[in-house]
Amino acid sequence: MSTRFLSELASAISKIQDKKTAQEFLHNLLTPKELDELGRRLQIVKMLMKGVSQRDIAKKLQVSIGTVSRGSRELQYGAPGFKKVLS
């Protein structure tokens, strides 16, 4: 994604001030499959932050270990966004 497009997306998201508007915006922007995938990714990260094992997360959310490992890598080595928003 280009820096300009990412900046515009971040700007649009930062204008959202309530949960209902956020949900409406996400439904307008994403397909049902994309919404489900992003929701699962968020749950993966939240569970990892609580110390749930990767195998338990994969089983509970019906995703591959690789998907859970990707979330773990983002928490360990990625930008601090998850920790800033979810802490």
GUZA-536600 format. One record per residue (C-alpha): residue in one letter; x, y, z. Coordinates in steps of 0.1 Angstrom, whole numbers, plus 2048, in hexadecimal, padded with zeros to 3 digits. Example, Ala and Ser with C-alpha at 12.3 -4.5 7.8 and 13.67 -1.06 7.14 Angstrom:
A87B7D384ES8897F5847
***
This chain:
M800800800S80E8227F7T81783A813R7FD853806F7E1839806L7EA82D829S7EB850836E7C9858828L7BB838837A7CA840859S7BC863857A79985684FI79A83D86CS7A7858884K78786C87DI77185188AQ7648598ADD74B83E8B5K7478188B1K72981989BT739830881A75881A883Q7447FB87BE73180C85FF752819850L7627F6851H7437E6841N745800825L76A7FB820L76F7D5824T75F7B6817P74F79E830K76C78682CE7857A3832L7727AE851D77378A85FE798787858L7A07A8869G78A79F886R79D77E88BR7BE78F888L7B57A78A4Q7A978A8BAI7CA7788B3V7DE7968BFK7C879C8DDM7CB7778E7L7F17788E2M7F37968F8K7E1783913G7FA766911V7E474D900S7F87328EEQ7FA7348C8R7EC7118C5D7CE7198DBI7C87398C6A7CA7268A5K7B170C8B2K7997258C1L79873D8A4Q79B721889V7BA730879S7DC722870I7FA723887G80A73886CT7EF75386FV7F4754895S81A755891R81677387AG803786895S81E77C8AER83A789897E8277AA893L8257AE8B9Q8497A68BDY8597B88A0G83F7CE88FA8357F2895P8277F88B8G8047FE8ACF7F47E08BBK8037E78DDK7F980C8DCV7D58058D2L7CE7E58E6S7E17EC906
***
